């Protein structure tokens, strides 16, 4: 593990888990979710659990709103304004004021919108004489080299289309690399592979000092920890809703456009839904006001309203409480792993420091696919990143301390039957010939 941990006997861990669950103020929220009590679900960092009330709400959408009201639901049922209305429900969970988030499309599409728009905003600043670098061309887009692959693919395409050069760097290297050639920087708030939390306030401030814009991917932080988009001056952000926000498989993503940029936000996908008067069917595009400019085409209403219903579980939940439980859960899980796992069989890739940890734990081990397969057979559901990383997502709304203890105990049992020490080499990278 990354640092020594307090040792406890297994019986003590079970008792402590029970005591921690009894004192947990968020514990009652677990009853809001459809969970298999015979298993431990630690894959909410890939697909959040189903809130129990969502199927009935969607049944109403299909049978009454669609089946009986038909097209009237676009106006009478509020379908048309759902992307902004639901965006305003997500806003407090990521530290944004109203009117800055629009829901729709996928994360990938929103990354494309955000990166291209950021470059265009940088161009506008330079043309208007607002560039603090004496008018120099901003030819580079810096991108988190450890980012989820799609972000890298999209950023490269956006750079080609805008005539920029992509510069991939480790997040820790980004502040020093920012300079007069930087148009924008794209960073993941939490690393999908290791669970490392990156310095959103510091990198954003460094980008602004260099005259560049900061674009953040919040897929692994929205709903898991406080983000503070407004407080830290983030320019643009994107995030998915099917992980910690429990919106359902493929639920629509969201796009944040800071209020100060909205009048100049120039989307590369100016669809009819983003028009100031969409039903005028005009030949010329005139952008709507506000975050609505981030819309493109007709919203996916069934998924959109499933997300809307799922967000009900967040009523009166404070993100500070979610964060506190997340850190306590992951601390306790790591302690249990230290006790239960055979020596030398796993190592944590997730930082021990709370300031650098998201809400997942990534453990490196030999034969990780076989280990995860056996864990799932035994009722502990996580996932992996080949070839050697086990991922366990801790969703504080429904994961408890007894879950953490059981998961670590079963992991220890599985590891005892699967030979192999922690692999050598760079973690999470597929060796040549196995790609």
GIWO-V953315 format. One record per pair of residues at least 24 apart in sequence whose ideal C-beta (glycine too) atoms are under 6 Angstrom apart, sorted by the first residue. I is the first residue (numbers start at 1). GAP is how many residues later the second one is. Records with the same first field share a line. If there is no record, write none. Layout:
BEGIN
I = GAP, GAP
END
This chain:
BEGIN
1 = 337, 347
2 = 346, 350
3 = 349
5 = 330, 333
8 = 331
13 = 323, 392
17 = 384, 385, 388
20 = 381
21 = 379, 380, 381
26 = 299, 370
29 = 368
30 = 368
32 = 281
33 = 365
38 = 341
39 = 340, 342
40 = 340, 363, 366, 367
41 = 340
42 = 340, 350, 351, 365
43 = 338, 339, 340, 350
44 = 349, 351
45 = 198, 315, 348
46 = 337
47 = 195
48 = 195, 198
49 = 349
51 = 195, 259, 262
54 = 252, 255, 256
57 = 252
58 = 248
61 = 244
79 = 222
82 = 222
83 = 212, 216
86 = 222
87 = 167
89 = 222
90 = 164
93 = 130
94 = 128, 133, 135
95 = 132, 133, 134, 135, 136
96 = 133, 134, 160
97 = 133
99 = 191
100 = 156, 159, 191
101 = 153, 155
102 = 153, 189, 192, 193
103 = 149, 151
104 = 148, 191, 195
105 = 191
106 = 147
107 = 131, 133, 146
108 = 42, 46
110 = 128, 143, 145
111 = 40, 43, 127
112 = 42, 46
113 = 154, 156
114 = 101, 122, 124
115 = 40, 43, 71, 100
116 = 42, 152
117 = 148, 149, 150
118 = 66, 95, 97, 118
119 = 43, 64, 65
120 = 146
121 = 92
122 = 61
124 = 140
131 = 80
132 = 79
133 = 47, 78
136 = 44
138 = 45
139 = 25, 26, 42
140 = 25, 27, 41, 42
141 = 25, 42, 43
142 = 25, 27, 32, 35, 40, 43
143 = 25, 43
144 = 27, 43, 44
145 = 24, 25
146 = 45
147 = 41
148 = 44
151 = 66
155 = 31
171 = 27
174 = 29
175 = 31
178 = 28, 29, 32
179 = 31
182 = 28, 30
184 = 28, 29, 31
185 = 29
186 = 29
187 = 29
188 = 29
189 = 27, 29, 32
190 = 30, 31, 168
192 = 28
193 = 192, 235
194 = 155, 156, 168
195 = 155, 163, 165, 167
196 = 155, 160
197 = 159, 160, 161
200 = 32
201 = 31
204 = 28, 29, 30
220 = 138
224 = 135
225 = 98
226 = 93, 97
229 = 27
241 = 66
244 = 151
246 = 64
247 = 60, 63
248 = 58
251 = 52, 56
252 = 48, 51, 52
255 = 39
257 = 34, 37
262 = 28
265 = 28
267 = 26
269 = 27
271 = 25, 26
273 = 24
322 = 74
325 = 71
326 = 33, 68, 70
327 = 27
329 = 65, 75
330 = 31, 64
332 = 69, 72
333 = 28, 71, 75
336 = 69, 72
337 = 71
340 = 68, 69, 72
341 = 71, 74
342 = 73, 74
344 = 77
345 = 70
347 = 75
349 = 78
359 = 35
360 = 31, 33
361 = 31
362 = 27, 29
363 = 27
364 = 24, 25, 58, 63
366 = 54, 57
367 = 51, 53
370 = 48
371 = 43, 47
374 = 40
375 = 39
378 = 32
380 = 27, 30
385 = 43
387 = 43
388 = 35
389 = 39
END
